[in-house]
């Protein structure tokens, strides 16, 4: 008879990204979670763009059409956003995932966090809204409805903690893992006539 350790862990995770950049970051997150626990079984579903779908996320809603700019576009897209919200909420309540991961896309995702948290779902916000730059009042929503904020900018953790958000982790920029320097630091410093004594 097998022990508890012999049984592979199983996770059901809802993940919501509504912009191209969020789709990229979410797809990398999905890959990283699988790499972190290679023996675990993961089921990902939610609002998924092309890259997330390629990474194995079941698209309850396709995120390809959600990125809109400008008031006229937003006004025309409002019925679509309302349908998307209702579809995602229904999927979350029907499937009761272990965690809901919201990626950037704050105008939509903060409303979703509020709604799903009220139904007892655990909410993680990855690539947190840049509340330090504008619309700071939204930190109240984060404080009340988000269980964990994962920030990618070094100063964000302190900013959130200073504004009463208790559970914040800084992980660094996901793009830093994608960019590979073509010059060594000292070569770059010399070629641009920079001060070598400065970091």
LUMFIGU-721203 format. One record per residue: residue number from 1; x, y, z of N, C-alpha, C in turn. Coordinates in steps of 0.2 Angstrom, whole numbers, plus 5000, padded with zeros to 4 digits. Example, Ala and Ser with C-alpha at 12.3 -4.5 7.8 and 13.67 -1.06 7.14 Angstrom:
! LUMFIGU-721203
 num  n.x  n.y  n.z ca.x ca.y ca.z  c.x  c.y  c.z
   1 5066 4972 5039 5062 4978 5039 5066 4984 5039
   2 5064 4989 5035 5068 4995 5036 5064 5000 5039
END
This chain:
! LUMFIGU-721203
 num  n.x  n.y  n.z ca.x ca.y ca.z  c.x  c.y  c.z
   1 5004 4994 5000 5000 5000 5000 5004 5006 5000
   2 5003 5011 4996 5007 5017 4995 5006 5022 5001
   3 5011 5026 5002 5010 5031 5007 5008 5037 5004
   4 5007 5042 5009 5004 5049 5006 5009 5052 5002
   5 5016 5051 5003 5021 5054 4998 5021 5051 4991
   6 5018 5044 4991 5018 5041 4984 5012 5044 4980
   7 5007 5047 4983 5002 5050 4979 5004 5057 4976
   8 5003 5058 4970 5005 5064 4967 5000 5069 4969
   9 5002 5075 4970 4998 5081 4972 4994 5083 4965
  10 4988 5085 4966 4984 5088 4961 4982 5095 4962
  11 4982 5099 4957 4980 5106 4958 4976 5108 4953
  12 4971 5112 4954 4966 5115 4949 4967 5122 4950
  13 4969 5126 4945 4971 5133 4946 4967 5137 4940
  14 4963 5142 4942 4960 5146 4937 4965 5152 4937
  15 4966 5154 4930 4971 5159 4929 4968 5164 4924
  16 4968 5171 4925 4965 5176 4921 4970 5181 4919
  17 4971 5181 4912 4975 5187 4909 4971 5189 4903
  18 4971 5196 4903 4967 5199 4898 4970 5203 4893
  19 4977 5203 4893 4981 5207 4889 4987 5203 4886
  20 4990 5205 4880 4995 5201 4877 5001 5200 4882
  21 5003 5205 4885 5008 5205 4890 5006 5200 4896
  22 5000 5200 4898 4998 5196 4904 4998 5189 4901
  23 4996 5188 4895 4996 5181 4892 5003 5178 4892
  24 5008 5182 4890 5015 5180 4890 5017 5178 4897
  25 5016 5183 4902 5018 5181 4909 5015 5175 4912
  26 5008 5175 4910 5004 5169 4913 5007 5162 4910
  27 5008 5162 4904 5011 5156 4901 5017 5154 4904
  28 5022 5159 4905 5028 5157 4909 5027 5155 4916
  29 5022 5158 4919 5020 5156 4926 5018 5149 4926
  30 5014 5147 4921 5011 5140 4921 5017 5135 4920
  31 5022 5137 4916 5028 5133 4914 5032 5132 4921
  32 5033 5138 4924 5037 5138 4931 5033 5133 4936
  33 5027 5134 4937 5023 5130 4942 5024 5122 4940
  34 5024 5120 4934 5025 5113 4932 5032 5111 4934
  35 5037 5115 4932 5044 5114 4933 5045 5113 4941
  36 5042 5118 4945 5043 5118 4952 5040 5111 4955
  37 5035 5108 4953 5032 5102 4955 5031 5097 4950
  38 5036 5094 4947 5036 5090 4941 5032 5084 4942
  39 5031 5081 4948 5027 5075 4950 5019 5077 4951
  40 5018 5083 4951 5011 5085 4953 5007 5085 4946
  41 5000 5085 4947 4996 5085 4942 4992 5092 4942
  42 4993 5096 4936 4990 5103 4936 4984 5103 4931
  43 4979 5106 4933 4974 5108 4928 4973 5115 4928
  44 4974 5119 4923 4974 5126 4922 4968 5128 4918
  45 4964 5132 4920 4958 5135 4916 4957 5142 4917
  46 4954 5146 4913 4952 5153 4914 4952 5157 4907
  47 4954 5163 4908 4954 5167 4902 4961 5167 4899
  48 4962 5164 4894 4968 5162 4891 4969 5165 4884
  49 4975 5168 4883 4977 5170 4876 4980 5164 4873
  50 4983 5166 4867 4986 5161 4863 4992 5157 4866
  51 4996 5161 4870 5002 5158 4873 5000 5154 4879
  52 4995 5156 4883 4992 5152 4888 4989 5145 4886
  53 4986 5146 4880 4983 5140 4877 4988 5135 4875
  54 4993 5138 4872 4999 5134 4870 5003 5130 4876
  55 5002 5134 4882 5005 5131 4888 5001 5126 4891
  56 4995 5125 4889 4990 5120 4891 4985 5122 4896
  57 4983 5129 4895 4978 5132 4899 4971 5131 4895
  58 4966 5128 4898 4960 5127 4895 4956 5134 4895
  59 4955 5136 4889 4952 5143 4888 4944 5143 4889
  60 4942 5144 4895 4935 5145 4897 4932 5151 4892
  61 4937 5156 4892 4936 5162 4888 4943 5163 4885
  62 4942 5165 4878 4949 5167 4875 4950 5174 4877
  63 4956 5176 4879 4958 5182 4881 4960 5187 4875
  64 4961 5184 4869 4963 5188 4863 4960 5194 4862
  65 4953 5195 4863 4950 5200 4861 4948 5205 4867
  66 4951 5204 4873 4949 5208 4878 4953 5215 4879
  67 4959 5215 4875 4963 5221 4876 4960 5227 4872
  68 4957 5232 4875 4955 5237 4871 4958 5244 4874
  69 4958 5249 4869 4961 5256 4871 4956 5261 4869
  70 4955 5266 4874 4951 5272 4872 4943 5271 4874
  71 4940 5276 4876 4933 5276 4878 4928 5273 4873
  72 4929 5275 4867 4924 5272 4862 4924 5265 4861
  73 4930 5262 4861 4931 5255 4861 4929 5251 4867
  74 4930 5254 4873 4928 5251 4879 4921 5251 4880
  75 4917 5257 4877 4910 5257 4878 4907 5252 4873
  76 4910 5251 4867 4908 5245 4863 4909 5238 4865
  77 4914 5238 4869 4916 5231 4872 4913 5229 4878
  78 4909 5234 4881 4906 5233 4888 4902 5227 4888
  79 4897 5225 4884 4894 5219 4884 4898 5213 4884
  80 4903 5213 4880 4908 5207 4880 4911 5206 4886
  81 4913 5212 4890 4917 5211 4896 4912 5208 4901
  82 4906 5211 4901 4901 5208 4906 4899 5201 4905
  83 4899 5198 4898 4898 5191 4897 4904 5187 4899
  84 4910 5190 4898 4916 5187 4900 4917 5186 4908
  85 4915 5191 4911 4915 5191 4919 4910 5186 4921
  86 4904 5186 4918 4899 5181 4921 4901 5174 4919
  87 4904 5173 4913 4907 5166 4911 4912 5164 4916
  88 4917 5168 4918 4923 5166 4922 4920 5165 4929
  89 4916 5169 4931 4913 5168 4938 4909 5162 4939
  90 4905 5160 4934 4902 5154 4934 4906 5148 4934
  91 4912 5148 4930 4917 5143 4929 4920 5142 4936
  92 4922 5148 4939 4925 5147 4946 4921 5144 4951
  93 4915 5146 4951 4910 5144 4956 4908 5136 4955
  94 4908 5134 4949 4906 5127 4947 4912 5123 4949
  95 4918 5125 4947 4924 5121 4948 4928 5122 4954
  96 4927 5127 4958 4930 5128 4964 4938 5127 4964
  97 4941 5131 4960 4949 5129 4960 4952 5130 4967
  98 4958 5127 4967 4962 5128 4973 4964 5135 4974
  99 4965 5139 4969 4967 5146 4969 4965 5149 4962
 100 4964 5155 4963 4963 5160 4957 4969 5164 4956
 101 4972 5164 4950 4978 5169 4949 4976 5174 4944
 102 4976 5180 4946 4974 5186 4942 4981 5189 4940
 103 4981 5190 4933 4987 5193 4930 4986 5200 4927
 104 4989 5205 4931 4988 5212 4928 4981 5213 4927
 105 4979 5217 4921 4973 5218 4919 4968 5221 4925
 106 4970 5226 4928 4967 5228 4935 4960 5230 4934
 107 4958 5234 4929 4951 5236 4929 4946 5230 4929
 108 4947 5225 4926 4943 5219 4926 4945 5214 4932
 109 4951 5213 4933 4953 5208 4938 4952 5210 4945
 110 4952 5216 4947 4950 5218 4953 4943 5217 4955
 111 4938 5218 4950 4931 5217 4951 4930 5209 4952
 112 4934 5205 4948 4934 5198 4948 4936 5196 4955
 113 4941 5199 4957 4944 5197 4964 4939 5198 4970
 114 4936 5204 4969 4930 5205 4974 4925 5200 4974
 115 4922 5199 4968 4917 5194 4967 4919 5187 4970
 116 4924 5184 4967 4926 5177 4969 4928 5177 4976
 117 4931 5182 4979 4933 5181 4986 4927 5181 4991
 118 4922 5184 4989 4916 5184 4993 4913 5177 4993
 119 4915 5173 4988 4912 5166 4988 4918 5161 4991
 120 4922 5164 4994 4927 5160 4998 4933 5157 4994
 121 4934 5159 4988 4940 5157 4984 4946 5161 4986
 122 4952 5158 4985 4958 5161 4987 4961 5164 4981
 123 4963 5171 4982 4965 5175 4976 4972 5177 4977
 124 4976 5176 4971 4983 5178 4971 4983 5183 4965
 125 4986 5188 4966 4987 5193 4961 4994 5194 4959
 126 4995 5191 4952 5002 5191 4950 5003 5197 4945
 127 5008 5200 4945 5010 5207 4942 5004 5212 4944
 128 5005 5214 4950 5000 5218 4954 4999 5225 4950
 129 4993 5227 4951 4992 5234 4948 4997 5239 4951
 130 4999 5244 4947 5003 5249 4949 5000 5255 4952
 131 4997 5253 4958 4993 5258 4962 4997 5263 4965
 132 5004 5262 4965 5008 5268 4968 5008 5273 4963
 133 5007 5272 4956 5007 5277 4951 5000 5281 4950
 134 4995 5277 4951 4988 5280 4950 4983 5276 4953
 135 4977 5279 4954 4971 5276 4957 4973 5272 4964
 136 4977 5275 4968 4979 5272 4974 4973 5269 4978
 137 4968 5272 4978 4962 5270 4982 4960 5263 4981
 138 4962 5260 4975 4961 5253 4974 4965 5248 4979
 139 4969 5251 4982 4973 5246 4987 4968 5243 4992
 140 4963 5247 4994 4958 5244 4998 4955 5238 4996
 141 4954 5237 4989 4951 5231 4986 4956 5225 4987
 142 4963 5227 4986 4968 5222 4986 4968 5220 4994
 143 4968 5224 4998 4968 5223 5005 4963 5218 5007
 144 4957 5219 5005 4951 5216 5007 4950 5209 5004
 145 4952 5209 4997 4949 5203 4993 4955 5199 4990
 146 4961 5201 4991 4967 5197 4988 4971 5194 4994
 147 4972 5187 4993 4976 5183 4998 4983 5184 4998
 148 4986 5185 4992 4993 5186 4991 4994 5190 4985
 149 4999 5195 4985 5001 5199 4980 5008 5197 4978
 150 5009 5196 4971 5016 5194 4969 5018 5200 4965
 151 5023 5203 4967 5025 5209 4963 5032 5208 4959
 152 5033 5212 4954 5038 5211 4950 5043 5217 4950
 153 5041 5222 4954 5046 5228 4954 5048 5228 4962
 154 5055 5229 4963 5058 5229 4969 5055 5233 4975
 155 5052 5239 4973 5050 5244 4978 5042 5242 4980
 156 5039 5238 4976 5032 5237 4976 5030 5234 4983
 157 5034 5229 4985 5033 5225 4991 5032 5230 4997
 158 5037 5234 4998 5037 5239 5003 5031 5244 5003
 159 5029 5246 4996 5024 5251 4995 5017 5247 4998
 160 5016 5241 4996 5010 5237 4998 5010 5236 5005
 161 5015 5234 5008 5015 5233 5015 5014 5240 5019
 162 5017 5245 5017 5016 5252 5020 5008 5254 5019
 163 5005 5251 5014 4998 5253 5013 4993 5247 5016
 164 4996 5243 5021 4991 5238 5024 4990 5231 5021
 165 4994 5230 5015 4993 5223 5012 4998 5219 5015
 166 4996 5214 5019 5000 5210 5023 5004 5204 5019
 167 5001 5201 5014 5004 5196 5011 5007 5198 5004
 168 5013 5200 5003 5016 5202 4997 5023 5198 4996
 169 5024 5196 4990 5030 5193 4988 5033 5196 4982
 170 5039 5198 4983 5043 5201 4977 5047 5195 4973
 171 5045 5194 4967 5049 5189 4963 5053 5191 4957
 172 5053 5198 4956 5057 5200 4951 5053 5200 4944
 173 5056 5203 4939 5053 5204 4933 5054 5197 4929
 174 5048 5195 4926 5049 5189 4922 5053 5190 4916
 175 5053 5196 4913 5057 5197 4907 5064 5197 4909
 176 5067 5198 4915 5074 5197 4916 5076 5191 4915
 177 5072 5185 4915 5075 5179 4913 5075 5178 4906
 178 5072 5182 4902 5071 5181 4895 5077 5185 4891
 179 5079 5190 4895 5084 5195 4891 5091 5192 4893
 180 5095 5192 4888 5102 5189 4889 5107 5195 4887
 181 5111 5197 4891 5116 5203 4889 5121 5200 4884
 182 5122 5205 4879 5127 5203 4874 5134 5205 4875
 183 5135 5209 4880 5141 5212 4883 5142 5211 4890
 184 5148 5209 4892 5150 5209 4899 5149 5216 4902
 185 5148 5216 4909 5147 5223 4912 5153 5228 4911
 186 5159 5225 4912 5165 5230 4911 5166 5232 4904
 187 5164 5228 4899 5165 5230 4892 5159 5235 4891
 188 5153 5234 4893 5148 5239 4892 5150 5246 4895
 189 5152 5246 4901 5154 5252 4905 5159 5256 4901
 190 5164 5252 4899 5170 5256 4895 5167 5258 4888
 191 5163 5254 4885 5161 5257 4878 5156 5262 4878
 192 5153 5264 4884 5148 5269 4885 5151 5275 4889
 193 5157 5274 4891 5161 5279 4895 5157 5281 4901
 194 5156 5275 4905 5152 5276 4912 5157 5275 4917
 195 5155 5277 4923 5159 5277 4929 5159 5270 4932
 196 5165 5266 4932 5165 5259 4934 5164 5258 4941
 197 5165 5264 4945 5164 5263 4952 5156 5263 4954
 198 5152 5264 4950 5145 5265 4951 5142 5258 4949
 199 5137 5256 4953 5133 5249 4951 5130 5249 4945
END
